[in-house]
Amino acid sequence: MAALARWCVAHRLATVLLWLLTLGGAAAAAAVAGPAYSDDYEVPGTESGRAAALLTEAFGSGGGEGDTVVWHREAAGGVLAAPVEHRLTAMLERLAALPGVASVTSPYATAPPDQGSRTPLPAPGTLSADGRTGYAQVAFDRPAGELTPDQVRAYVATARAAAGDGVRVEFGGTAVAAANEVPSSHTAELVGVGVAAVVLYLAFGSLGASVLPIATALVGVGTAYAGIGLLGHLMPVADFAPMLGVLIGLGVGIDYALFIVTRHRAGLRRGLPVGEAVREAVATTGRAVVFAGATVCLALLGMLVLRLGFLNGVALAAALTVVLTVAASVTLLPALLSYLGVRALSRRERARLAAHGPRPEPATGFAARWAGFVERRPKLLGALAAVVMLVLALPAAALHLGTSDQGSSPAGSTARSAYDLLAAGFGPGVNGPLTLAAEVDGADDRVALSRLPLILGATDGVASVGPVAHGGGGRAVLTVVPDSAPQSRATSELVQRLRTEVLPAAQEGTSLRVHVGGVTAGYDDFAQVIIGKLPLFTAVVVALGCLLLLLAFRSVGIPLKAALMNIAAVAAAFGVVVAVFQWGWGSGLLGLGRGGPIEPFLPVIMVSVLFGLSMDYQVFLVSRMYEEWLETGDNRRAVRVGLAETSRVINSAAVIMIAVFLAFVLTGDRVIAMFGVGLAAAVALDAFVLRTLLVPALMHLLGRANWWLPRWLDRLLPRISIETPAARDGGHAKIPWQRASDDEQLVP
């Protein structure tokens, strides 16, 4: 690491230019290639996947997706008043003729159109019983995300033109929501970076030192963002992966650079020349940054064990972002620091250094007093921290994975308005009907299938059943509308009841096989797959993290405590996410709509990210304790000094990361907001409860057992180190573990 820093300083112009060329080249290539993200989260081999395949075999793929246009009128005659009906019929005909639109249904059509005509198709049952609400299904000839902005604007303007005379027109589906309701600006990133700049300036007192961590992170994240766009052409990458990468990259990138700049400034205050201070910062803290980044990448790449296609792309995209931010921190940042020179110190610090020369900097102030307080009251403070984490984790026991429908959209949005109008006019289930697809072979199957609508109509939880539609290849489809909302537990229970009780009884004695699909069924199947694989995934991530810490600190206790702390942070973060997004506590104030289920893929991604980020603070805190332990062999002193000297920078880094993560709530995207709130909560608890309270309290209680490693294991393990070479080679020899005395006075 020292040689790398020396080269970057000696060739600082070349280093900066290489990074700028890499950023520019990647951005240009991504712009030429264009986006190629996927929104297909289907898991192969599930029953809902089989139902979707049968539907495609029976009626073809249709090429694209569909949205819903909903209209409502309270006045006499409702939407059946002759002038209103005429206006709406004309609007639907104009919609059908728009570029990008494959077909449009209409409750007003009375006969099928001629072959090849693009007039609206008849759609019985799309007019409410009171005549006040109607809707049309608009099918596109391509996925909604591939529609051009002009096509979406034309679609919206054409439908909106029918409003007036008491008629409301609203839109449900993905096309309008993606184009009009998710802000296209980079407000979230700007707010997060702005708060980070303020915190850095307050911490450093130097404008130059405050700007460099942000500039370094932006270059690394920008390069990664373009790289993720190119990765989407090589493998499926989820459409939320770029934003997730930016969220993680800005958080860890600014923090990693902050740690290195802090160590560099300490070297300058000790009187080191600029080049030597840079070299020492990279050789010490830079080593910890690389190690911490490696733990984050390993945690993220743990998603590969799930063998879920779109999660593989998410894992590689996020890991790429972390790799590039780490690389920028240990190469670009040293070059920029050498340009900045002693201006990395504030004017007051430079004046003090010039007047009095370098002086030792013992930890003082609140950090030192807090470290001493924890040393004196480890049992009380440790118990208090454990209670806090337990209480916050309790809501996680009620975690409900499933689809979050547009009923959870912010109040006042057109998607939410359309959802509420449909629910009021037709019942909540119309917003997410179940699709039953069947394989029919022989007369017995046809008889059983003909009876199925009556059986389903008499089933608890079913509001209505559509007629059986026969397609090619002996395939048939019918639609079941639940009497509950798509995201309701009652709908999930209906899916389970149909699969385990109703359909097996209806199929008995025949070869008929009916598969339940639809949005709710698909998300339920996805959730079950995730839940089934989550224990293995968590075990792999924990084991990899423990192995790295075992190699780095050559201790059994440190990795085990880290695993427990990480699990506590993850559980508490999920508790916060459940309270905010599932129970709806405060979600309305955040502009995120009402409560609903948690997206099924969220636990996997959050476990990966949270384990990696938790390891960061563990590494930075314990590496300083370990360095002091190697020098003195005094556990009490090692814990006290390590906490006093690192708590301020860890807390500053945590404030920055929390601000960056919470800023992503401003995107208005529910999934990204879940990540932002969950990660912010985890970092806050990790930094302010676990690493500065519970971890040091436990380390005081365990005494020298913290650093115990069996001799046979010590001989087997390869030697890697994140402490300085001087501490490793000339520090205190490894002291065999001995039981501490009753008064916990640990004397080597």
N, C-alpha and C positions, 0 to 999 in steps of 0.2 A: 504493500500500500504506500509506503514511503517513497519507493521508486516511482510509482505512478504519479503521486503528487508532485514529485520533483520534475518529472517530465512535463506535466501540464503547466507548471509554473514557468519552466524554461521555454516552452513553446506555447505560450498563452494565446497569442494571436491565432496560431494554427488550430488550437483546441476550440476556440470560440467559433472560428469560421467553419470547422468541420461540423459542429453542432447546428449552426445555422443552415448549412447546406443540407444536412440530413433532414432537418425540419422542413425546409422549403421543398426538397425533392419528394419527401413522403406526402406533403400536402398537395403538390402538383399531381403526383401519380394518383392519389385518392380522388382528386377533382376530375381527372380524365376518366378514371374507371367508373366513377359514380357509386352511389350506395347500393348494397346488395344484402340488406339485413332480412332476417326471417322472423315472422310472427307465428310460426307453426310450432306449437308446444305439445303436439299430440304424441303420446307414448305408444309405440307399436305393441301389439299383442294384447291390448285391453279390449273389453267388450264394447266400449263406446267406439274404439278404433275400428272394430269389425263392423259395427253398425254404419259408420261413415263409409267404409269400403263397399258395403252392400248398396248403400244409397248411390254411390258413384257408379257401380256396376249397373244399377237399374236405370238411372236417368242421366248418366254422364256427369262430368265434373262441373259443367257450367262455366268454367274458366275463372270466375271471380267471386266476389262477396256481395252482400246486400245490406242496404240501409232501409230505414222505415221513415216514411213521411206521415206525420199524424196531424189531423186538423180537428178543431173543436169549436162549437158555437152554442152559446147558452140561449140565444133568443128563440122565439116561437118558430117551430119548424126545424130547428136545429140545422144540421148540415144537409137535410133533405129538402129544404126550401128550394123551389125551382131555380131562382137566380144563383143561389149558392152552389147547387148541384151542377149547373151549367158551367159556372166559373171553375170549379174544381175538376170537372171532367176535362175541360180544355187544358187546364194546367197539367194533368196527368198525361194527356196526349203530347204536349210539348216536352215533358220529361222523357217520354219514351223515344222521342226523336233526337235526344241529345247525344253527342259523341261520348263514348265510354259507357253508355247505358245499354244493357242487353235486353231487359224486359221490365215492365211495370205492371202491377196488379191494380185493380180498381173495384171498390164495392158497388160502383154504379154500372159496370159493364153487365150486359144481360146475355150476350152471346159471344162465343169465341171469335177472334178475328180471323180474317182470311189467311191462308198459308203465306208466310213471308211478310205479313203485315207487322208493323211495329206499334200498333194501337194497343192500349192497355188490355190485359187479360182479366177475365172475370175472376173475382175472389170472394165467394160467399163467406159470411161470417166476419167480415172486416168492417162492419157497421154496428155500432153499439145498439142495444135494445131500446134505449131512449132516443135514438136518432141524433144525439148531440156530438158523437165522436166517430170518426172514421180513420182508417189508415190504409196505406198502400206500401207494398214491398217493392223496393227498387233494387234490381239485380244489376251489378256492373259486369263488364266483359273482362275484367282483370281484378286482381287483389286491390282492395281499397287504397293501400299504401302506394300503389303504382299510378294512381290517378294524378294527373297534373293539377297544379293549383287552379289553372283556368277552368278545367273541367269541374272541379268541386265548386268554384265560385258560380259557374253557370247553373249547376244543379241547385244550389241554394237560392240564387236569384230567381230562377224559374218558379220554384215552389213558393217562395216568399211573396211573389207577385199575386198569389191568390188570396193573401191575407187581406183583412179589411171587412167592413160591414159586420163586425163582431166575430170574425173568423180568426182563430189563432192557428198558426202553422209552426210545428216543431219537428225536430229531426232526431231520430235514434240511430245508433250504429256507429261504425268506426270512422267513416270517411269525413263527416262533418266535424266530429269530435277531434280528430287528429288535426284537421286543418284550421279550425276556428277556436278550439277551447284550450289547447295546450300552447302556452306562449312560445313563440319562436325566437324570442330574444334570449340573451345570455344573462338575464338578471340574476339568477341564482349564483352563477360563477362570479359575477361582478361583486355581489354582496359579500360572498364568502372571502374573496380575495381582499376586498376593502377592509373587512373586520380583521383579517390576518395582518394587513399592513399596519393597522392601528396598534394591535397587540405587539407586533415586532418593534415598532418605534418606541412604545412605552418600555419594552424590555431592554432595548439597546441604546436608545437615546441618539442614534445615528441614522440619518436618512439612508445613507449608502448601505449600511449593514442590514437595514430593514427591507430594502428593495431586492437585494441579491437572493435571499431564499425564495421569494415570489417569482423572480425572473427565472431562476433555475427550474422551479417546479413547472412553470408555464411552458418552458421549452420541452421538458421531458413529457409532460402531459399532451402538449400539442403534437409532438411526434408520434406518441402512442395513439392518439385519436385518429390520426391519418392512417396509422398502421392497422388499426382495427377495421377501418373501412376497406382496406385491401384484403384483410383476413376474411372478410365476408364473401369474397369471390372464390376463396379456396375451400371453405367449409361453412356449414350453417352457423350463423352468429345471431343471437336474439336481438331484436330491435332496441331493447333497453341497454344492451351491453356498452355502447359508446358513452352514454350518460353515466352508467355505473362506473366505467373506467375513469371518467373525469372526476367523479365524486371521490373515489378512492385515491386517485393519483394526486389531486390537489391536497388532500389531507395528509397523506404520508410524505409527499414530495416536499411540502413546506416544512413539515416537522423534521425530516431528515436533514434538510439544509440548515434548519435552526440549530440542531445539535452541533453540527460541524462549525457553524459560525460562532456559536457560544464558546467552543473549545479554542478556536482560533483567537478570539478576543482575549481569552484568559492567557494565552501565550504572549500576546502583545503586551498585556499589562505586566507580565513577568519580565519584560525587556527583551524578548526574542525578536530577531529581525523578521520582517514580513515573510520572506520565503521559508524560514525555519518554522515560524508559527503555523503556516499553512501545512507544511510537511508533517508536523507533529499532530495537528488536528485530524488530518486524513489518516495518519498511521494509527491513531488511537480511536477517536470517535468514528472516523470513517470505517474502521474495521467493524465497529458495532453496528453501523448503518447497513453495511453489506450483510452482516449476519441477520439483522432484523428483517431486511428485505427478503432474504432467503427463506425465513420462516413464514413470511406472508405469502410468498410464491408457493411454497410447499402446501400451505393450508388451502390456497386457491386451487392448485392442481389436484388436490384430493378429490375434487368434484369428478375427476375422470373415472374414479372407481365406480360411479353410479351408472356409467354407460348410457347416458341419456344425451342424444345428439346435440340438442341446442344448448345444454349445459356445458358440453365440451367447449363450444365456442365462447361462452361466457367466461369459463375458467382461463382459457388461453388469452382472451382479450384483457382480463383484469391482471393476469400475471405479466403480460407484456408491458402494461402500464407501470407496474411496480418496478420491473427490471429497468425500464428506461429512466424512471425518476431516480432510482438508486445510481445508475450510471452517470446521470447528470450531476448528482450530488457529489460524487467522488472524482469527477473529471472537469466538468464545466465550472462548478463552483470554485475549486481552487484557482483556476485561471482568472476568474472574475475577482476573487479576493486579492490576488497579486496586483491587479490593476487598481483596486481600491486603496491598498496600502494601509497606513495607520489610521485612515479615515473610517476604518471599521469601528474605531473607538469614538465615543462622543467627544465634543470639545472639552468638556470638564475632565474627562479621563485623560485626554492627551495633555492637558495643562498640568494635571496632577503628576503624570508620568515624567514630564519634562522638569517639574520643580523638585520632586522628591525621589525620582528614580523608581525602579521596580521594587515592589514590596510583596510579601506573602499575603495571600487572600484567604484567611480562614473563614469558614462558613459562619455568618453572624445573622442577626435579625430573627424574623419570625421562623424561617426554615430551621435554624439551629435550635430555637426554643421548642419548636414542634417535635423535632427529633428527640430532644431530651425528655419531653413530656411523654411520648410514646414509650421510651425506654423505661420510664418510671411506672407507667400504668398499662402494661401490655395486655393483661387479662381483661380488664374493664373495657378498654378501647377495642380490643379484638372481638369481644362479645357484642359490643354495640354495632360494630361494622357488620358482623355476621347477621344480626337481627335486621338491619336495614336491607341487606341483600336478599334475605329470605322473604321479607314482606313484599318487596318489589317483584320478586319472582313468582309469587302466588298466582297472579292472573294467568301466567303461562299454562297452568293446569287446565284452563278452559279454552285453549287454542283450538280454533275451528278452521281447518283448511278447506278452501273451496273457491268458487267463482265469486268475484265481487262485481255485481252487475251495475248497470247505469243508475240504479236506484241509490247508489252510494256516491254519485256525482254531486258536485257542489250545487246547493239550492240556487235556482235562477238560471242555471245552464240549460241550453236547449235539450241536451240529452236527458237531464233529470226531468225537465218539463214533459218531454215525450213519454218517458217512462211512467210518470204519475198519471198522465192523461189516459194511457192504455190501461193502467192498473185500475183506475176509477171506472172506465167504460166497459172493460172486458174481464176484469179480474187480474190479479198480480201474475198469475201463471202464464199469461199470454206473452209476457216479456222474455220467457225462456221455455218454450214448449219442449217436451221430450220427443225424440224421433225413434220409433220402433221399426227396425228393419228385419225382414224375415226371408228365409230360404224356403221356398215352397216346392214340394216334389210329390205329386200324386193327389188323388181325390181326397184322401183323409186329411192331408195338410190343408187343402183348400176349404174343406168343411170347418176344420178347427179355426182357420184364419177368419172365416166369415162370422164365427161366433165371438171372436175376440173383442170387437168393439163393445158388445153388450157386457161382457165380463169386465172389461176395463172401466166402462162407465159406471159400474156398480161398486168399484173399488174406492175405499176411503182415500181422500186426498186428490181425487181426479175431478176436475171441473167439467171437462168435455173431451170427446174423442172424435177425431176426424174420420172420414171414410177411408177404406183401404185403397191405395193406389198401386196398381200393378205395373211393373216395369219389365224390361227384358231379362232373359236368363232365369226366369222363375223367381225373380225377386219382387218383394212387395214392401210397401212402406205405409205407416199410418202415424198420425200425430196425436199425442196425448198432452192436453193442457192441464197442469196441476192447479190446485186451488190456492197455492202458496207461491211466493216469489222465488226466482231462480236461486238466490243466495240463502234461502231459508233452510234451516235444518230439516223442516218438514218435507221439503222437496227431496233432499238427500235420502231421507227415510223412505219416501215413496219409491225412489229408484231402487233402493235395496229390497223393498217389499215386492216390487214387480219382478225382480230378478230371482228372488229366493222362494216366493210363494205363488204369486198370481200366474206368471207365465209358465213355470214348470207344471202346474196343475192343468193349464189350458193345453199344453203340448203333450200331455201324457197319452201314450198309446199311438203317437204319430211320429213322423220324422221331422215335423215342423220345428224350426229353431228360430226364435225371435230374440233379437239383441236390442238392448236399450241404449240409445245414444242421445245426443243433445248436449247443450252447454254444461248443465249441472252434472250430468252423468260423466262427461269427459273430464271435468275438473275433479270429481270424486275419484275416478279411476287414477288420475294423475297423483292425487293426494295419497292414495293407498300405495302406489308404487314408491313414492318418496318416503312414506312412513316405514315401509318395509326395508328400504335400503339405508335409512338414516343411521341406525345403530352401527352398521359396518363403516359407513362413511365417517361418523364421528370418531370411532375407534381408530381408524387410519390416521385422521388428522391429529388426534391427541398423541398417538404413538410417535408420529414423525416429529411433532414439536418436542416431546419429551426426549427423544433420541438426540436432537440437536442440542438441547440444553444440557443433557448428560455429557455430551462430548465437550461442550464449551466450558462448563463449570465443574466437571468431574465430581459430581455430587449426586446422590440419589434423592435427597430431600428437595433440592431446588426444582427439578423437573416435576416431582409429584405435587408440590405446592402450586407450581405454575399451572398444571392441569386442573387442579381444583379451583383456582382463581378464575381461569378461563371459562370453566363450566358455570361458575357463579355469575360471571359477567354476561354470558350468553343467556342464561335463564332469566336474569333480571331485565335484560334488554328485551327479551320476548314478552316478559310481563308488561313492560311499558307499551310495546307495540299492540298487544292484545287490548290493553285498556284504552288506548287512543283510537285505534283503527277498527277493532272488532266491537268493543263496547261503545265507542263513539265519545269517550270522555275528552272534550276539547277539540275534536276533529272539525266541528263546525266553525270554531273560532279560527282554525288554521285554514279555512276555505277548502276543506277536503271532503265535504259532504258528511253523510251519516255513517254509522258503523256498519260493517259487513265482514264477511270471512276474510281470512288472510290468504294471500296467493300461495298455492301449493309449493312453488319453487323457492319462496322466500326463505324458509328455514335452512335449506342447503347452502344457498349463497351467503346468508348472514352468518351461519356457523363458520364457513370458510374465512370470510373477511374478519369476523370478530376474533377468531382464534389467532389469526395473523397479527391483527392490531394489538391484541392483548400481549402477545409475545414481545412486541416492540418495547413497551414500557417495562416489562419484566427484564429484558436484556439490558436496557439503559440503567435501570435501578440496580440490579444485582451485579452487573459487571463492575460498577464502582465499589460495591461492597466486597466483591471477590478480590479486586485489586488491593483493597485495604487489608483484607484477611491474609492474603499472601505476604504482605509486608509486615504485619504485626502478629498474626495468629490470635488476635483478640476479637471474638465474635461481637461483643457489645459495642466495641469501638467501630468495627467494620459496619455494622448495621446503622449506628448513629451517624457516622461520617457519610456513608453512602446516601442515607436519606436526606441529610442536611445539604449535601452538595448537589444532589440531583433533583430534589423536589421542586425547586423553583422553575428549572427549565422544563421538567416534565409537566408541571401545571400550565406553563405558558404554551407548550406544545399542545396540551389537551384543549385549552381554550380555543386555539386556532382550529384544531380539527373539529371541535364541536360546532364552531361558527360555520365552517365550510359545509359540514354535513347538514346542519339545520337550514342553511340557505337553500338547499335543494328542495325544501318544502315549497318554495316559491315557484317551482316548475309547474305546479298544478297537476302533475302526474301522480296518481295514487301509489303506484308501485315504487317509483323513485322516492316519493315522500316517505313510504314505509322504510326503505333503506336508510334515508337520511335521519329520521327520528330514532330508529333502532340503533344505528351506529353512533349517533350523538349520545344517546343514553348510555350505551356500553362504554364509550370513551370517558364520559363524565364519571361514571361509577368506578371504572377501572383506575382512573388517575386520582380521584379525590377520596375514594373509599378504600379500594383494594391496595393500590401500590403505595399510598402514603399513610395507610392506617393498618389494614388487616395483615398485609404481607410483613411489614417490619415488626408488628406485634407478635406474629407467629414465629418469626426468626429470633426474636428475643427469647421467647418461651422455649424454643427448641435448642438454643445454645449451639454448642459445637457440633451437634447432630446435623445441623444444616449442611455441613461440608464433608459428611462422612461418605466414603466410597470404599467398598471391599477391595482389598489389595489385589485379589485375583482379577477383578473387573478392571481395576486401574491398569494392570499389565496388558489386558486384552484390548482396551479401547485405543484407537488411534488418537494422536494428540493434535487438536486444533485449539486455537486460542483467540479470544477477542479482547484480551487485555494487552497492554503494551509489552513489547518484547523485554523491556527492562524489568518489568514486574514479574514476568514469567521466568526469566533467567536468574535474576538476582534477588528475587523476593523471598519471603519467608517460606521455609520448607513446609511441605504438606504434613500436618500434624495428625496422628491417628486419633480417631474419635474416642473420647472418654466421657463417662457419665458426669454431668455437671453436679456440683454440690447443691445442697438445699437452698443456699442463699444465692445461687446462680452466679457466683463470682467465678469468672472463667479466667484462669491464669495459665498461660502456656507452660 
